[in-house]
Amino acid sequence: MLGPVLVIATLLILGPLEQGANSLALRLILMADLVYILVVAALVAVRISRMVAARRKRSAGSKLHLRLTGVFVGIALVPTVLVAIFAGLTINVGLEGWFSDRVRQVVGASLAAAEAYEDEHRQDLRQDSAALAGYLNVARTARFLVSDGELRQILTQGQTQVQRGLREAYVIDGDGTIRARGERSYLFDYEQPSRAEIARANAGETVIIEDWDNNEFRALVALTAFPDRLLYVSRTVDGDILALLDDTQESARLYQQLETERGRLLFEFSLVYLGFALILLLAAIWFGLWFAERLARPVGRLASAADQVGSGDLSVRVHEEPGDDEIALLGRVFNRMTAQLKGQRDALLETNAQIEERRMLFDSVLSSVTAGVIGLDAEGRVDFMNRSALRMLQLEDSADTHAALGHAVPEFAGLLARLREGQDDVAQEEIRLSRQGHLENLLVRMATRRGGDGQLAGYVVAFDDVTDLVSAQRMAAWGDVARRIAHEIKNPLTPIQLSAERIKRKFSRHVEGEDAEALDNLTGVIVRQTNDLRRIVDEFSKFARMPEPERAETDLVALLRDAVTLQSQQLGPALSWDLPETSVPAEVDRTMISQALTNLIKNAGEAIESLQDQGAPDGFAPQVRVTLDLSDRHARIRIMDNGIGLPEDKARLFEPYVTTRDKGTGLGLPIVKKIIEEHGGTLTLTDAPQFEQNAHRGACAEIRLPRITALADAAE
């Protein structure tokens, strides 16, 4: 509202009011314009700074707002600059035309002509007044005494003799009082001169008085022949010519003033134009900011809402602008779209929740299954594995997902190839699997998986670790064999031994020399082999039918110390142990556990002897370590050596007649395992830790037996 008021006020002061460039009103209004421009510029700067700050913060719609504002500023600035250049050139050309030599000559000639006309009237009046004054002076000289009446007649006669004629003629004294009047010189036309003009005339000057209001010139001359008398005459001049003279002089003075102030005039015009241009430019910027904000605000809201939708918030809504233009339509369509997307997403989430619930149930079932399960796609790549499969195959979680079965589990590749090539939908095979020194027997079953259309969708691999089952079957078979062999062999052993001894007693006295010696050797061989067979049968009997353990509370520390002390006589300084100071009670059969510990320590020593027989490395120092560790429920006994070590198939060491030593029977470890299992414990064979850097690694037998505290807790 203030801008148009200032523009109208500036135009009025510059134009109709004709205050001029140096007027106080114009300066005040220009100062008000300047203050207005500064205030609007400050407001625009604040808006622009806010817009730039929003742009730096990457606010929604800030880019579009800044771009639209720049477009409006450019649209306003380019025409303003072009008009400024054109106006400057036009004003400069116009001023050059106004202040050209021809115009200057015309103005000069007009002024000269007007001044010549004025000078001519002045000179004529001066000459006429001088002539009339001379005439009166001569008359006074001719007559010694001239009265005022005579002076009037002389004045009238002299007035008529003047060629150009005088309108009025008066003789006045030094006070301006009329002493004599000429022809047609009336009192009511008399304009008394001022005392200054009378003084100048008395000084000898012909005083010319210009009376523009009455269109006449007057002359005041002192009469030298008369004491205290002055001649006061007037002449009529053309008023239009005098007005033209005034206009010409005024125009000439204005032209000269404009010519001298040409630079300042151009500066003031440029300043005024700059003010209007700034007002126009700032108004355009202000309008551009307003319009850009009006246009960018809904677009920014849409961009912000779209960003929130992109981040997953489908409940966002934008303000719907009134009207039926594209911006308002876009807001309504956006809200309708987000409402539809939210409904669809809710439906998908509900469906996904059901699918996830079923998947979790499926995973829970598969995770609970002790058998390993592997899902394959039609190409033979792994889709999923349950926990049991990862554990038995010793794979990391999701490490081999989407890998080919031949790459993830190479041992299963042959069975898969056979299933693909065969006509059946199911294939089964027992596969031996070696992982980190452990050899396991897996019963693997593969089946095809088809979709609803009957097309091949993939394969399902199910497998279970039957190592313990196979070992138990073998142990049962060996036990049955042992019982049969013990029954068949044990009965004739005693008659054979008695018969050999009887033959030796009966025929030894009938033979002499070499025959007696041969008889003695042959019967001795029969007796010794019979004893060996009896010992083997006894071991078979023990293995086949282990007696029930007679459990009693026993200190494991004392039991283990006795076993170590017994073997220390044979192993010497190679045997070391680390046992607790306090007692560790356990409910075990002392004799059976002592037999098992003695057997394991003895096996450790024999493993060192086997390594030395095969050739121990340089600097080899035999070591056997026995330790006892405690947990809340179990006692762990570890017997470690740095002997020959274990074979790859460690599980077979617990089978009868499987041994790594030439002199072993292969029944010691199976018997020990049976003893430990009869007491509710476990026996495992692993590689021993490295005692020293770069030292040989042997075997480690680990026994876990339940403590009395654990048994009591279980009973409770």
C-alpha positions as CSV (number, residue, x, y, z in Angstrom):
1,M,0.0,0.0,0.0
2,L,2.9,2.4,0.8
3,G,4.6,1.8,-2.5
4,P,1.9,3.2,-4.8
5,V,1.4,6.2,-2.5
6,L,5.1,7.1,-2.7
7,V,5.0,6.7,-6.5
8,I,2.0,9.0,-6.9
9,A,3.5,11.6,-4.5
10,T,6.8,11.6,-6.4
11,L,5.1,12.0,-9.7
12,L,3.0,14.9,-8.4
13,I,6.1,16.7,-7.0
14,L,8.1,16.2,-10.2
15,G,5.3,17.1,-12.5
16,P,2.2,19.2,-11.8
17,L,3.5,20.8,-8.6
18,E,6.6,22.0,-10.4
19,Q,8.6,22.2,-7.2
20,G,11.9,21.9,-9.1
21,A,14.9,19.7,-8.6
22,N,16.1,21.7,-5.7
23,S,12.9,21.9,-3.7
24,L,12.7,20.6,-0.2
25,A,9.6,18.6,-0.9
26,L,11.3,16.7,-3.7
27,R,14.2,15.9,-1.5
28,L,11.9,14.7,1.3
29,I,9.9,12.5,-1.0
30,L,13.1,11.1,-2.5
31,M,14.3,10.4,1.0
32,A,11.1,8.6,1.8
33,D,11.5,6.6,-1.4
34,L,15.0,5.6,-0.4
35,V,13.9,4.6,3.1
36,Y,11.0,2.6,1.5
37,I,13.4,0.9,-0.9
38,L,15.8,0.0,2.0
39,V,13.0,-1.4,4.1
40,V,11.6,-3.5,1.2
41,A,15.2,-4.6,0.3
42,A,15.8,-5.7,3.9
43,L,12.5,-7.7,3.9
44,V,13.5,-9.3,0.6
45,A,17.0,-10.1,2.0
46,V,15.4,-11.7,5.1
47,R,13.1,-13.8,2.9
48,I,16.0,-14.8,0.6
49,S,18.2,-15.7,3.6
50,R,15.5,-17.9,5.0
51,M,15.1,-19.5,1.6
52,V,18.8,-20.1,1.3
53,A,18.9,-21.6,4.8
54,A,16.0,-23.9,3.9
55,R,17.9,-24.9,0.8
56,R,21.0,-25.7,2.8
57,K,18.9,-27.8,5.2
58,R,17.5,-29.6,2.1
59,S,14.0,-28.8,3.1
60,A,11.2,-30.1,0.9
61,G,10.4,-27.6,-1.9
62,S,13.4,-25.4,-1.2
63,K,15.0,-26.1,-4.6
64,L,11.8,-25.3,-6.5
65,H,11.3,-22.2,-4.4
66,L,14.8,-20.9,-5.1
67,R,14.5,-21.7,-8.8
68,L,11.1,-19.9,-9.2
69,T,12.4,-16.9,-7.3
70,G,15.5,-16.8,-9.6
71,V,13.2,-16.9,-12.6
72,F,11.1,-14.0,-11.4
73,V,14.2,-12.0,-10.5
74,G,15.6,-12.6,-13.9
75,I,12.4,-11.7,-15.7
76,A,12.3,-8.4,-13.7
77,L,16.0,-7.7,-13.9
78,V,16.6,-8.2,-17.7
79,P,13.8,-5.7,-18.9
80,T,14.9,-3.2,-16.2
81,V,18.5,-3.3,-17.3
82,L,17.5,-3.0,-21.0
83,V,15.1,-0.1,-20.3
84,A,17.8,1.6,-18.2
85,I,20.3,1.4,-21.0
86,F,17.7,2.6,-23.6
87,A,16.5,5.4,-21.3
88,G,20.0,6.5,-20.6
89,L,20.8,6.6,-24.3
90,T,17.5,8.4,-25.0
91,I,18.0,11.1,-22.4
92,N,21.6,11.6,-23.4
93,V,20.6,12.0,-27.1
94,G,17.7,14.3,-26.1
95,L,20.0,16.5,-24.0
96,E,22.6,16.6,-26.8
97,G,19.8,17.9,-29.0
98,W,18.5,20.4,-26.5
99,F,22.0,21.8,-25.8
100,S,23.2,21.9,-29.4
101,D,25.0,24.9,-30.9
102,R,21.9,25.9,-33.1
103,V,19.6,25.9,-30.1
104,R,22.2,27.9,-28.1
105,Q,22.5,30.4,-31.0
106,V,18.7,30.8,-31.3
107,V,18.3,31.4,-27.5
108,G,21.2,33.8,-27.6
109,A,19.8,35.7,-30.6
110,S,16.4,36.0,-29.0
111,L,17.9,37.3,-25.8
112,A,20.1,39.7,-27.7
113,A,17.1,41.0,-29.7
114,A,15.0,41.5,-26.5
115,E,17.9,43.2,-24.8
116,A,18.5,45.5,-27.9
117,Y,14.8,46.5,-27.8
118,E,15.1,47.3,-24.1
119,D,18.3,49.2,-24.6
120,E,16.9,51.1,-27.5
121,H,14.0,52.3,-25.3
122,R,16.4,53.1,-22.5
123,Q,18.7,55.1,-24.8
124,D,15.8,57.0,-26.4
125,L,14.3,57.9,-23.0
126,R,17.7,58.9,-21.8
127,Q,18.3,61.1,-24.9
128,D,14.8,62.6,-24.7
129,S,15.1,63.4,-21.0
130,A,18.5,64.9,-21.5
131,A,17.3,67.0,-24.4
132,L,14.3,68.3,-22.4
133,A,16.5,69.0,-19.4
134,G,18.9,70.9,-21.6
135,Y,16.0,72.9,-23.0
136,L,14.9,73.9,-19.5
137,N,18.4,74.7,-18.4
138,V,18.9,77.0,-21.4
139,A,15.6,78.7,-20.7
140,R,16.6,79.3,-17.1
141,T,19.9,80.7,-18.3
142,A,18.2,83.2,-20.6
143,R,15.9,84.4,-17.9
144,F,17.3,85.3,-14.6
145,L,14.1,84.4,-12.7
146,V,11.6,81.7,-13.8
147,S,8.5,81.1,-11.8
148,D,6.7,77.8,-11.6
149,G,4.0,78.9,-14.0
150,E,6.6,79.9,-16.6
151,L,8.4,76.7,-16.0
152,R,5.2,74.8,-16.9
153,Q,4.9,76.6,-20.2
154,I,8.6,76.1,-21.0
155,L,8.1,72.4,-20.0
156,T,5.1,72.0,-22.3
157,Q,6.9,73.6,-25.2
158,G,10.0,71.4,-24.7
159,Q,7.8,68.3,-24.4
160,T,6.2,68.9,-27.8
161,Q,9.6,69.4,-29.4
162,V,10.9,65.9,-28.4
163,Q,10.6,63.8,-31.6
164,R,9.6,60.5,-30.0
165,G,7.3,62.1,-27.6
166,L,6.9,61.8,-24.0
167,R,3.8,60.6,-22.3
168,E,4.3,62.6,-19.0
169,A,6.8,65.3,-17.9
170,Y,7.1,66.6,-14.3
171,V,9.5,69.0,-12.5
172,I,9.8,67.9,-8.9
173,D,11.9,69.1,-6.0
174,G,14.2,67.0,-3.8
175,D,11.2,65.7,-1.8
176,G,9.4,64.4,-4.8
177,T,6.8,67.2,-4.8
178,I,5.6,68.3,-8.2
179,R,6.5,71.9,-9.0
180,A,5.4,72.0,-12.7
181,R,3.5,69.6,-15.0
182,G,3.7,69.2,-18.7
183,E,0.9,68.5,-21.2
184,R,-1.2,65.5,-20.4
185,S,0.7,65.0,-17.2
186,Y,-1.9,64.4,-14.5
187,L,-1.6,64.0,-10.8
188,F,-3.4,60.6,-10.7
189,D,-0.7,59.2,-13.1
190,Y,2.1,60.4,-11.0
191,E,4.3,57.7,-9.5
192,Q,6.6,59.4,-7.0
193,P,10.2,58.2,-7.2
194,S,12.0,56.9,-4.2
195,R,14.5,58.9,-2.3
196,A,17.3,56.6,-3.4
197,E,16.4,57.3,-7.0
198,I,16.3,61.1,-6.3
199,A,19.7,60.9,-4.7
200,R,21.2,59.1,-7.6
201,A,19.7,61.7,-10.0
202,N,21.1,64.6,-7.9
203,A,24.5,62.8,-8.1
204,G,24.4,63.4,-11.9
205,E,23.0,60.0,-13.0
206,T,20.2,59.7,-15.5
207,V,18.0,57.2,-13.5
208,I,15.9,54.9,-15.7
209,I,12.9,53.4,-13.9
210,E,11.0,50.5,-15.5
211,D,7.3,50.1,-14.6
212,W,6.3,46.8,-16.2
213,D,2.8,46.9,-14.6
214,N,2.0,50.2,-16.4
215,N,3.9,49.4,-19.5
216,E,6.2,52.5,-19.3
217,F,9.7,53.6,-18.7
218,R,10.5,56.7,-16.6
219,A,13.6,58.9,-16.4
220,L,14.8,61.1,-13.6
221,V,17.4,63.9,-14.4
222,A,18.6,66.7,-12.2
223,L,18.2,70.3,-13.6
224,T,21.5,71.9,-13.1
225,A,20.3,75.4,-13.9
226,F,17.5,75.2,-11.2
227,P,18.2,74.8,-7.6
228,D,16.6,71.6,-6.1
229,R,14.7,70.8,-9.2
230,L,14.6,67.4,-11.1
231,L,13.0,66.5,-14.5
232,Y,10.8,63.4,-14.2
233,V,9.5,62.1,-17.6
234,S,7.8,58.8,-18.7
235,R,7.3,57.0,-22.0
236,T,4.8,54.3,-22.9
237,V,6.2,50.9,-24.2
238,D,4.5,47.9,-25.8
239,G,3.5,45.5,-23.0
240,D,3.5,42.4,-25.2
241,I,7.0,43.2,-26.3
242,L,8.0,43.7,-22.7
243,A,6.3,40.4,-21.7
244,L,8.1,38.7,-24.6
245,L,11.3,40.3,-23.4
246,D,10.7,38.9,-19.9
247,D,9.9,35.5,-21.2
248,T,13.0,35.6,-23.4
249,Q,15.2,36.6,-20.6
250,E,13.6,34.0,-18.3
251,S,14.0,31.3,-21.0
252,A,17.6,32.3,-21.6
253,R,18.4,32.2,-17.9
254,L,16.6,28.8,-17.6
255,Y,18.5,27.5,-20.6
256,Q,21.8,28.6,-19.2
257,Q,20.9,27.2,-15.8
258,L,20.0,23.8,-17.4
259,E,23.2,23.9,-19.4
260,T,25.3,24.5,-16.4
261,E,23.3,21.9,-14.4
262,R,23.3,19.3,-17.3
263,G,25.3,16.7,-15.4
264,R,23.3,17.2,-12.2
265,L,20.1,16.9,-14.2
266,L,21.2,13.7,-15.8
267,F,22.3,12.4,-12.3
268,E,18.9,13.3,-10.7
269,F,17.1,11.7,-13.6
270,S,19.2,8.6,-13.2
271,L,18.7,8.6,-9.5
272,V,14.9,8.9,-9.9
273,Y,14.9,6.2,-12.5
274,L,17.1,4.0,-10.3
275,G,14.6,4.5,-7.5
276,F,11.7,3.5,-9.7
277,A,13.7,0.6,-11.1
278,L,14.6,-0.6,-7.6
279,I,11.0,-0.4,-6.6
280,L,9.9,-2.3,-9.6
281,L,12.7,-4.9,-9.1
282,L,12.0,-5.3,-5.4
283,A,8.3,-5.6,-6.1
284,A,9.0,-8.3,-8.7
285,I,11.2,-10.1,-6.3
286,W,8.6,-9.8,-3.6
287,F,5.9,-11.0,-5.9
288,G,8.2,-13.8,-7.1
289,L,8.9,-14.9,-3.5
290,W,5.2,-14.8,-2.7
291,F,4.2,-16.7,-5.9
292,A,7.1,-19.1,-5.6
293,E,6.2,-19.9,-2.0
294,R,2.6,-20.3,-2.9
295,L,3.5,-22.7,-5.7
296,A,6.4,-24.4,-3.9
297,R,4.6,-24.9,-0.5
298,P,2.2,-27.6,-1.8
299,V,5.0,-29.1,-3.9
300,G,7.3,-29.2,-0.9
301,R,4.6,-30.8,1.2
302,L,4.1,-33.4,-1.5
303,A,7.9,-34.0,-1.7
304,S,8.1,-34.3,2.1
305,A,5.1,-36.6,2.2
306,A,6.6,-38.7,-0.6
307,D,9.8,-39.0,1.3
308,Q,7.9,-40.2,4.4
309,V,6.0,-42.7,2.2
310,G,9.4,-43.9,0.9
311,S,10.5,-44.5,4.4
312,G,7.4,-46.6,5.1
313,D,5.0,-44.2,6.7
314,L,1.8,-44.6,4.6
315,S,-0.4,-42.8,7.1
316,V,0.9,-39.4,6.0
317,R,-1.5,-37.0,4.4
318,V,-1.0,-33.6,2.7
319,H,-3.1,-30.5,3.0
320,E,-5.5,-30.4,0.1
321,E,-5.4,-27.0,-1.5
322,P,-8.8,-25.4,-2.5
323,G,-9.7,-25.2,-6.1
324,D,-9.6,-27.5,-9.1
325,D,-6.2,-26.8,-10.5
326,E,-3.5,-29.4,-11.0
327,I,-1.8,-28.7,-7.6
328,A,-5.1,-29.2,-5.7
329,L,-5.8,-32.3,-7.8
330,L,-2.3,-33.7,-7.2
331,G,-2.8,-33.4,-3.4
332,R,-6.2,-35.2,-3.5
333,V,-4.8,-37.9,-5.8
334,F,-1.8,-38.3,-3.5
335,N,-3.9,-38.7,-0.4
336,R,-6.1,-41.3,-2.2
337,M,-3.0,-43.1,-3.4
338,T,-1.5,-43.3,0.1
339,A,-4.8,-44.5,1.5
340,Q,-4.9,-47.3,-1.1
341,L,-1.3,-48.2,-0.5
342,K,-1.8,-48.3,3.3
343,G,-4.8,-50.6,2.8
344,Q,-2.8,-52.9,0.5
345,R,0.2,-52.9,2.8
346,D,-2.0,-53.8,5.8
347,A,-3.4,-56.7,3.8
348,L,0.1,-57.7,2.7
349,L,1.4,-57.4,6.3
350,E,-1.5,-59.6,7.6
351,T,-0.8,-62.2,4.9
352,N,3.0,-61.9,5.6
353,A,2.3,-62.4,9.3
354,Q,0.4,-65.6,8.5
355,I,3.2,-66.8,6.2
356,E,5.8,-65.8,8.8
357,E,3.9,-67.7,11.5
358,R,3.7,-70.8,9.3
359,R,7.4,-70.4,8.5
360,M,8.3,-70.0,12.1
361,L,6.3,-73.2,12.9
362,F,8.1,-74.9,10.0
363,D,11.5,-73.7,11.2
364,S,10.6,-74.7,14.8
365,V,9.7,-78.2,13.6
366,L,12.8,-78.5,11.5
367,S,15.0,-77.1,14.3
368,S,13.6,-79.6,16.7
369,V,14.2,-82.5,14.4
370,T,17.4,-84.3,15.3
371,A,18.0,-85.4,11.8
372,G,19.6,-83.1,9.3
373,V,17.3,-81.6,6.6
374,I,18.5,-79.8,3.5
375,G,16.2,-78.2,0.9
376,L,17.4,-77.9,-2.7
377,D,16.0,-76.1,-5.7
378,A,15.5,-77.7,-9.1
379,E,19.1,-76.8,-10.0
380,G,20.5,-78.6,-7.0
381,R,21.4,-75.4,-5.1
382,V,20.9,-75.2,-1.3
383,D,17.7,-73.3,-0.2
384,F,17.8,-74.0,3.5
385,M,19.4,-76.1,6.2
386,N,18.1,-76.9,9.6
387,R,20.3,-76.6,12.7
388,S,21.0,-80.3,12.9
389,A,22.3,-80.3,9.4
390,L,24.6,-77.4,10.1
391,R,25.8,-79.0,13.3
392,M,26.4,-82.5,11.7
393,L,28.1,-81.0,8.6
394,Q,30.0,-78.4,10.7
395,L,28.9,-75.5,8.6
396,E,28.3,-71.9,9.6
397,D,24.8,-70.4,9.6
398,S,23.8,-69.4,6.1
399,A,27.4,-69.8,4.9
400,D,26.5,-72.2,2.0
401,T,23.0,-70.9,1.2
402,H,22.4,-70.9,-2.6
403,A,25.6,-72.9,-3.1
404,A,25.5,-76.1,-5.2
405,L,25.1,-79.2,-3.1
406,G,28.3,-80.6,-4.6
407,H,30.2,-77.5,-3.3
408,A,28.5,-77.4,0.2
409,V,28.6,-81.2,0.9
410,P,30.7,-82.9,-1.8
411,E,29.9,-86.4,-0.3
412,F,26.2,-86.0,-1.2
413,A,26.9,-85.1,-4.9
414,G,27.0,-88.8,-6.0
415,L,23.7,-89.7,-4.5
416,L,22.0,-86.6,-6.0
417,A,23.4,-87.5,-9.4
418,R,22.1,-91.0,-9.1
419,L,18.6,-89.7,-8.1
420,R,18.6,-87.4,-11.1
421,E,19.6,-90.2,-13.5
422,G,17.3,-92.8,-12.0
423,Q,13.6,-93.4,-12.5
424,D,12.7,-93.4,-8.8
425,D,11.8,-90.4,-6.7
426,V,13.7,-91.6,-3.7
427,A,17.4,-92.6,-3.2
428,Q,19.1,-93.8,0.0
429,E,22.7,-94.6,0.9
430,E,24.9,-94.8,3.9
431,I,27.7,-92.3,3.5
432,R,30.9,-91.9,5.5
433,L,31.6,-88.3,6.3
434,S,34.9,-86.9,7.6
435,R,34.9,-83.5,9.4
436,Q,37.9,-82.1,11.4
437,G,39.3,-85.6,12.1
438,H,36.0,-87.2,12.9
439,L,34.6,-89.9,10.7
440,E,30.8,-90.3,10.9
441,N,28.4,-92.6,9.3
442,L,25.3,-90.8,7.8
443,L,22.2,-92.5,6.5
444,V,21.2,-90.1,3.7
445,R,17.8,-90.2,2.0
446,M,17.0,-88.0,-0.9
447,A,13.6,-87.4,-2.4
448,T,12.2,-85.2,-5.3
449,R,9.9,-82.3,-4.5
450,R,7.3,-81.4,-7.0
451,G,4.9,-78.5,-7.4
452,G,1.2,-78.4,-7.8
453,D,1.5,-78.8,-11.6
454,G,3.7,-81.9,-11.2
455,Q,6.9,-80.1,-12.4
456,L,10.1,-80.7,-10.5
457,A,10.4,-78.0,-7.8
458,G,13.5,-79.3,-6.0
459,Y,14.9,-82.0,-3.7
460,V,14.7,-82.7,0.0
461,V,17.7,-84.3,1.7
462,A,17.3,-86.0,5.1
463,F,20.1,-87.6,6.9
464,D,21.0,-88.8,10.4
465,D,24.2,-89.7,12.2
466,V,24.1,-93.5,12.6
467,T,27.7,-93.8,13.8
468,D,26.7,-94.7,17.3
469,L,24.0,-97.1,15.9
470,V,26.5,-98.8,13.7
471,S,29.0,-99.0,16.6
472,A,26.3,-100.4,18.8
473,Q,25.4,-102.9,16.2
474,R,29.0,-104.0,15.8
475,M,29.4,-104.1,19.6
476,A,26.3,-106.3,19.9
477,A,27.5,-108.5,17.1
478,W,30.9,-108.8,18.7
479,G,29.3,-109.5,22.0
480,D,27.2,-112.3,20.5
481,V,30.3,-113.7,18.7
482,A,32.3,-113.4,21.9
483,R,29.7,-115.4,23.8
484,R,29.6,-118.1,21.2
485,I,33.4,-118.3,20.8
486,A,33.8,-118.3,24.6
487,H,31.3,-121.1,24.9
488,E,32.8,-123.2,22.0
489,I,36.4,-122.7,22.9
490,K,36.4,-122.7,26.7
491,N,35.1,-126.2,27.1
492,P,37.9,-128.1,25.2
493,L,40.7,-125.9,26.6
494,T,41.0,-127.7,29.9
495,P,41.0,-131.3,28.4
496,I,43.5,-130.2,25.9
497,Q,45.8,-128.8,28.6
498,L,45.3,-131.9,30.8
499,S,46.0,-134.2,27.9
500,A,49.2,-132.4,27.0
501,E,50.4,-132.6,30.6
502,R,49.5,-136.3,30.8
503,I,51.3,-137.1,27.6
504,K,54.4,-135.2,28.9
505,R,54.3,-137.2,32.2
506,K,53.6,-140.6,30.5
507,F,56.1,-140.4,27.7
508,S,58.9,-138.3,29.2
509,R,60.4,-141.3,30.9
510,H,60.3,-143.4,27.8
511,V,62.3,-141.0,25.6
512,E,65.7,-139.6,26.0
513,G,68.0,-137.1,24.4
514,E,66.6,-135.0,21.7
515,D,63.2,-136.7,21.7
516,A,62.7,-135.9,25.4
517,E,63.6,-132.2,24.7
518,A,61.2,-132.1,21.7
519,L,58.4,-133.7,23.7
520,D,59.0,-131.2,26.4
521,N,58.9,-128.3,24.0
522,L,55.8,-129.5,22.1
523,T,53.8,-130.1,25.2
524,G,54.9,-126.8,26.6
525,V,53.7,-125.1,23.4
526,I,50.3,-126.8,23.8
527,V,50.0,-125.7,27.4
528,R,51.1,-122.1,26.7
529,Q,48.7,-121.7,23.7
530,T,46.0,-123.2,25.8
531,N,46.6,-120.5,28.5
532,D,46.6,-117.8,25.8
533,L,43.3,-119.0,24.4
534,R,41.9,-119.1,28.0
535,R,43.0,-115.5,28.5
536,I,41.4,-114.4,25.2
537,V,38.3,-116.3,26.1
538,D,38.2,-114.5,29.5
539,E,38.5,-111.1,27.8
540,F,35.8,-112.1,25.4
541,S,33.6,-113.1,28.3
542,K,34.3,-109.8,30.0
543,F,33.5,-107.8,26.9
544,A,30.4,-109.8,26.1
545,R,28.9,-109.8,29.6
546,M,30.2,-106.9,31.7
547,P,29.3,-107.4,35.4
548,E,27.0,-104.9,37.0
549,P,29.0,-102.2,38.8
550,E,28.8,-102.2,42.6
551,R,28.4,-98.5,43.2
552,A,29.7,-96.9,46.3
553,E,30.8,-93.4,47.3
554,T,34.4,-93.1,46.2
555,D,36.8,-90.2,46.2
556,L,37.8,-89.7,42.5
557,V,41.0,-87.8,43.5
558,A,42.2,-90.7,45.6
559,L,41.2,-93.2,43.0
560,L,43.0,-91.2,40.3
561,R,46.1,-90.7,42.5
562,D,46.4,-94.5,43.0
563,A,46.2,-95.2,39.3
564,V,48.8,-92.5,38.6
565,T,51.1,-93.8,41.3
566,L,50.8,-97.4,39.9
567,Q,51.8,-96.3,36.4
568,S,54.5,-93.8,37.6
569,Q,56.8,-96.7,38.3
570,Q,56.8,-97.6,34.6
571,L,56.5,-94.2,33.0
572,G,58.9,-92.4,35.4
573,P,59.3,-88.6,35.0
574,A,57.3,-88.5,31.7
575,L,54.1,-88.8,33.8
576,S,52.7,-85.6,35.4
577,W,49.4,-84.8,37.0
578,D,47.3,-81.9,38.3
579,L,44.7,-83.0,40.8
580,P,42.6,-80.9,43.2
581,E,43.5,-80.8,46.9
582,T,40.0,-81.4,48.1
583,S,38.1,-84.7,47.6
584,V,35.7,-85.2,44.8
585,P,33.1,-87.8,45.8
586,A,31.3,-89.9,43.2
587,E,29.1,-93.0,43.3
588,V,31.1,-95.5,41.2
589,D,32.5,-99.0,41.2
590,R,36.0,-98.5,42.5
591,T,37.5,-101.6,40.9
592,M,36.0,-101.0,37.4
593,I,36.9,-97.2,37.3
594,S,40.4,-98.0,38.5
595,Q,40.7,-100.6,35.8
596,A,39.5,-98.1,33.2
597,L,42.0,-95.4,34.4
598,T,44.9,-97.8,34.5
599,N,44.1,-99.0,31.0
600,L,44.0,-95.4,29.6
601,I,47.2,-94.3,31.3
602,K,48.8,-97.5,30.1
603,N,47.6,-96.8,26.5
604,A,49.1,-93.3,26.7
605,G,52.5,-94.8,27.6
606,E,52.2,-97.4,24.8
607,A,51.4,-94.6,22.3
608,I,54.7,-92.9,23.2
609,E,56.5,-96.2,22.8
610,S,54.9,-96.7,19.4
611,L,56.1,-93.2,18.3
612,Q,59.6,-94.0,19.5
613,D,59.6,-97.3,17.7
614,Q,58.6,-95.6,14.4
615,G,61.2,-92.8,14.9
616,A,60.5,-89.9,17.3
617,P,61.6,-86.4,16.1
618,D,64.8,-84.9,17.4
619,G,64.6,-83.5,20.9
620,F,61.5,-85.5,21.7
621,A,60.6,-85.6,25.4
622,P,57.8,-88.0,26.3
623,Q,55.0,-86.5,28.3
624,V,51.8,-87.9,29.8
625,R,49.6,-85.5,31.7
626,V,46.6,-86.4,33.9
627,T,44.2,-83.6,35.0
628,L,40.9,-83.5,36.9
629,D,38.6,-80.5,36.4
630,L,35.3,-79.9,38.1
631,S,32.0,-78.4,37.0
632,D,28.6,-78.0,38.8
633,R,27.5,-81.5,37.8
634,H,30.4,-83.4,36.3
635,A,34.1,-84.3,36.9
636,R,36.2,-84.2,33.9
637,I,39.3,-86.4,33.8
638,R,41.8,-85.8,30.9
639,I,44.7,-88.2,30.1
640,M,46.9,-86.6,27.4
641,D,50.1,-87.7,25.7
642,N,52.4,-86.7,22.9
643,G,52.6,-90.1,21.4
644,I,51.7,-91.5,18.0
645,G,48.3,-89.9,18.0
646,L,44.9,-91.1,16.7
647,P,43.8,-92.3,13.3
648,E,41.2,-90.4,11.2
649,D,38.4,-92.8,12.1
650,K,38.5,-92.4,15.8
651,A,35.0,-94.0,16.3
652,R,36.3,-97.4,15.2
653,L,38.8,-97.5,18.1
654,F,35.9,-98.4,20.4
655,E,35.2,-101.5,18.3
656,P,36.6,-104.9,19.3
657,Y,39.9,-105.9,17.7
658,V,40.6,-102.4,16.3
659,T,44.0,-101.2,17.5
660,T,46.9,-99.1,16.2
661,R,49.5,-101.2,18.0
662,D,51.0,-104.5,16.8
663,K,50.7,-106.1,20.3
664,G,47.3,-104.8,21.2
665,T,44.2,-107.0,21.4
666,G,41.7,-104.2,20.5
667,L,39.5,-105.0,23.5
668,G,40.9,-102.4,26.0
669,L,39.1,-99.3,24.8
670,P,35.7,-101.1,24.2
671,I,35.8,-102.4,27.7
672,V,36.8,-99.0,29.1
673,K,34.0,-97.3,27.1
674,K,31.5,-99.9,28.5
675,I,32.7,-99.3,32.1
676,I,32.3,-95.5,31.7
677,E,28.9,-95.7,30.1
678,E,27.7,-98.1,32.8
679,H,28.5,-95.4,35.3
680,G,26.4,-92.7,33.3
681,G,29.5,-91.0,31.9
682,T,31.1,-90.5,28.5
683,L,34.4,-91.3,27.0
684,T,35.7,-89.3,24.0
685,L,39.0,-89.4,22.1
686,T,40.4,-86.2,20.6
687,D,43.7,-84.8,19.6
688,A,45.8,-83.6,22.6
689,P,46.7,-79.9,22.9
690,Q,50.2,-78.9,22.0
691,F,52.3,-79.1,25.1
692,E,55.2,-77.0,23.8
693,Q,55.7,-74.8,20.6
694,N,56.4,-77.0,17.6
695,A,56.0,-80.1,19.7
696,H,54.3,-83.3,18.5
697,R,50.6,-83.6,19.3
698,G,49.3,-86.9,20.6
699,A,46.0,-88.2,21.9
700,C,43.6,-87.1,24.7
701,A,41.1,-89.4,26.4
702,E,38.4,-87.4,28.2
703,I,36.2,-89.0,30.8
704,R,33.1,-87.2,32.2
705,L,31.5,-88.8,35.3
706,P,28.6,-87.4,37.3
707,R,29.3,-86.1,40.7
708,I,27.3,-87.0,43.8
709,T,25.9,-83.4,43.9
710,A,24.5,-83.8,40.4
711,L,23.0,-87.2,41.2
712,A,21.3,-85.8,44.3
713,D,19.9,-82.9,42.3
714,A,18.5,-85.3,39.7
715,A,16.9,-87.4,42.4
716,E,15.3,-84.4,43.9
